[in-house]
């Protein structure tokens, strides 16, 4: 039974391994070492969630699509050097991800294009050097923006209605008190 469970575990681990890479279980660390180095990859393959070490160096990667690495929550080591990185605004996702995950890997990435930033470390590039993209914000950001805008509008309308209700209620209370006073005054005057 133990051997069958071990075979099932190994099969599950190899099924998660990208076909263009080699994978190795890390034993006690309960994760995988994914070695996709020197495979002439032009894009990052789908990676297992339990990736601890990721080697993508010496490929043909020029960018990483936003969100492609978000599921890798337990990565401890990343190697991405020796790729022809295109350091325009599309590389910003990778830069921000590496700032959170591996400063060492970020320090080893050099830009191949565009010409003004060729051979500069990605870590040193500023927003101005990365250029501006003409595409709009991702859908998730826009959804978040519209939801916030609607909540702010509802809060403002509620505030205005409450202020109006308070003002109106003061006016009504004042009129009721004025009527009482006037009625008492008339009754006293008549008697």
C-alpha positions as CSV (number, residue, x, y, z in Angstrom):
1,X,0.0,0.0,0.0
2,X,2.8,2.4,0.9
3,X,4.5,1.7,-2.5
4,X,1.2,2.4,-4.3
5,X,0.9,5.7,-2.5
6,X,4.5,6.6,-3.4
7,X,3.8,5.8,-7.1
8,X,0.7,7.9,-7.0
9,X,2.6,10.8,-5.4
10,X,5.4,10.5,-8.1
11,X,2.9,10.3,-10.9
12,X,1.0,13.3,-9.6
13,X,4.3,15.2,-9.3
14,X,5.4,14.3,-12.9
15,X,2.0,15.2,-14.3
16,X,2.4,18.7,-12.9
17,X,5.8,19.1,-14.6
18,X,5.8,21.1,-17.8
19,X,6.6,18.9,-20.8
20,X,9.6,21.1,-21.8
21,X,11.2,21.0,-18.3
22,X,12.6,18.5,-15.9
23,X,11.2,18.3,-12.4
24,X,12.7,17.0,-9.2
25,X,10.9,16.5,-5.9
26,X,12.7,18.2,-3.0
27,X,11.8,15.7,-0.4
28,X,11.4,17.2,3.1
29,X,10.8,20.7,1.6
30,X,7.6,19.3,0.0
31,X,8.0,21.1,-3.3
32,X,9.5,20.8,-6.7
33,X,12.6,22.0,-8.5
34,X,11.5,23.0,-12.0
35,X,14.4,23.2,-14.4
36,X,13.5,24.8,-17.7
37,X,16.9,26.3,-18.4
38,X,18.5,26.2,-21.9
39,X,15.3,24.9,-23.6
40,X,14.9,27.8,-26.1
41,X,11.5,28.7,-24.4
42,X,9.8,31.8,-25.8
43,X,7.2,31.9,-23.0
44,X,6.9,30.7,-19.5
45,X,5.2,27.3,-19.3
46,X,2.4,26.5,-16.9
47,X,4.1,25.8,-13.6
48,X,3.0,23.6,-10.7
49,X,1.8,25.5,-7.6
50,X,4.3,23.7,-5.3
51,X,7.3,25.0,-7.2
52,X,10.1,25.9,-4.8
53,X,13.0,26.4,-7.2
54,X,12.5,27.7,-10.7
55,X,15.2,27.8,-13.3
56,X,14.3,29.6,-16.6
57,X,17.8,31.0,-17.4
58,X,19.4,30.8,-20.9
59,X,16.1,30.7,-22.9
60,X,14.5,33.1,-25.4
61,X,12.1,34.8,-22.9
62,X,11.5,38.5,-23.6
63,X,8.5,39.1,-21.2
64,X,6.3,37.4,-18.7
65,X,2.5,37.9,-19.1
66,X,0.8,39.5,-16.0
67,X,-0.4,36.9,-13.6
68,X,1.7,34.0,-15.1
69,X,3.6,33.6,-11.8
70,X,1.0,34.6,-9.3
71,X,0.2,31.0,-8.3
72,X,3.8,30.4,-7.2
73,X,3.4,31.3,-3.5
74,X,6.2,29.2,-2.1
75,X,9.1,29.9,-4.5
76,X,12.4,30.1,-2.7
77,X,14.8,30.4,-5.6
78,X,14.4,31.8,-9.1
79,X,16.9,32.1,-12.0
80,X,15.9,34.1,-15.0
81,X,19.2,35.5,-16.3
82,X,20.5,35.2,-19.9
83,X,17.2,35.8,-21.6
84,X,16.6,38.6,-24.2
85,X,14.3,40.6,-21.9
86,X,12.4,43.4,-23.6
87,X,12.4,46.1,-20.9
88,X,9.3,48.1,-21.9
89,X,6.2,48.6,-19.8
90,X,5.2,45.0,-20.3
91,X,8.2,43.9,-18.1
92,X,6.8,45.7,-15.1
93,X,4.8,42.7,-13.9
94,X,8.0,40.6,-13.7
95,X,10.0,43.4,-12.0
96,X,7.3,43.8,-9.3
97,X,6.9,40.1,-8.8
98,X,10.7,39.6,-8.4
99,X,10.9,42.5,-6.0
100,X,8.5,40.5,-3.7
101,X,10.0,37.1,-4.3
102,X,13.7,37.3,-5.2
103,X,15.9,40.4,-5.2
104,X,18.9,38.3,-6.2
105,X,17.1,37.1,-9.4
106,X,16.0,40.6,-10.2
107,X,19.6,41.9,-9.8
108,X,20.8,39.3,-12.4
109,X,18.3,40.3,-15.2
110,X,19.7,42.6,-17.9
111,X,17.7,44.2,-20.6
112,X,18.3,43.3,-24.3
113,X,15.8,45.8,-25.8
114,X,15.0,48.6,-26.4
115,X,18.3,50.2,-27.3
116,X,18.4,53.0,-24.6
117,X,18.3,50.4,-21.8
118,X,20.3,47.6,-23.4
119,X,22.5,45.8,-20.9
120,X,21.0,47.8,-17.9
121,X,19.9,45.8,-14.9
122,X,16.1,45.6,-14.7
123,X,16.3,46.4,-11.0
124,X,17.7,49.9,-11.8
125,X,15.1,50.9,-14.3
126,X,12.5,53.5,-13.4
127,X,9.0,54.0,-14.7
128,X,10.2,56.6,-17.3
129,X,12.8,54.2,-18.7
130,X,10.2,51.4,-19.0
131,X,8.1,53.5,-21.2
132,X,4.3,53.8,-21.4
133,X,1.9,51.3,-22.8
134,X,-1.0,52.5,-24.7
135,X,-3.3,49.7,-23.5
136,X,-5.7,50.4,-20.7
137,X,-5.7,49.0,-17.2
138,X,-6.4,45.3,-16.7
139,X,-10.1,44.3,-16.4
140,X,-9.7,43.5,-12.7
141,X,-8.3,47.0,-12.0
142,X,-11.2,48.6,-13.9
143,X,-13.8,46.4,-12.0
144,X,-12.2,47.5,-8.8
145,X,-12.2,51.1,-9.9
146,X,-15.9,51.1,-10.9
147,X,-17.0,49.3,-7.7
148,X,-15.1,51.9,-5.6
149,X,-16.7,54.7,-7.7
150,X,-20.2,53.3,-7.2
151,X,-19.6,52.9,-3.4
152,X,-18.3,56.5,-3.1
153,X,-21.4,57.8,-5.1
154,X,-23.8,55.8,-2.8
155,X,-22.0,57.2,0.2
156,X,-22.3,60.8,-1.1
157,X,-26.0,60.4,-2.0
158,X,-26.7,58.8,1.5
159,X,-24.9,61.7,3.2
160,X,-26.9,64.3,1.2
161,X,-30.2,62.5,2.0
162,X,-29.3,62.3,5.7
163,X,-28.4,66.0,5.8
164,X,-31.6,66.9,4.0
165,X,-33.6,64.7,6.4
166,X,-32.0,66.3,9.4
167,X,-32.6,69.8,8.1
168,X,-36.2,69.0,7.2
169,X,-36.8,67.3,10.7
170,X,-35.5,70.4,12.4
171,X,-37.9,72.6,10.4
172,X,-40.8,70.3,11.2
173,X,-39.9,70.2,14.9
174,X,-39.6,74.0,14.9
175,X,-43.0,74.3,13.2
176,X,-44.6,71.9,15.7
177,X,-43.1,73.9,18.6
178,X,-44.2,77.2,17.1
179,X,-47.8,75.8,16.7
180,X,-47.8,74.7,20.3
181,X,-46.5,78.0,21.5
182,X,-49.0,79.9,19.3
183,X,-51.9,77.6,20.4
184,X,-51.0,78.1,24.1
185,X,-50.7,81.8,23.5
186,X,-54.1,82.0,21.9
187,X,-55.7,79.9,24.6
188,X,-54.2,82.0,27.3
189,X,-55.2,85.2,25.5
190,X,-58.8,84.0,25.1
191,X,-59.2,83.1,28.7
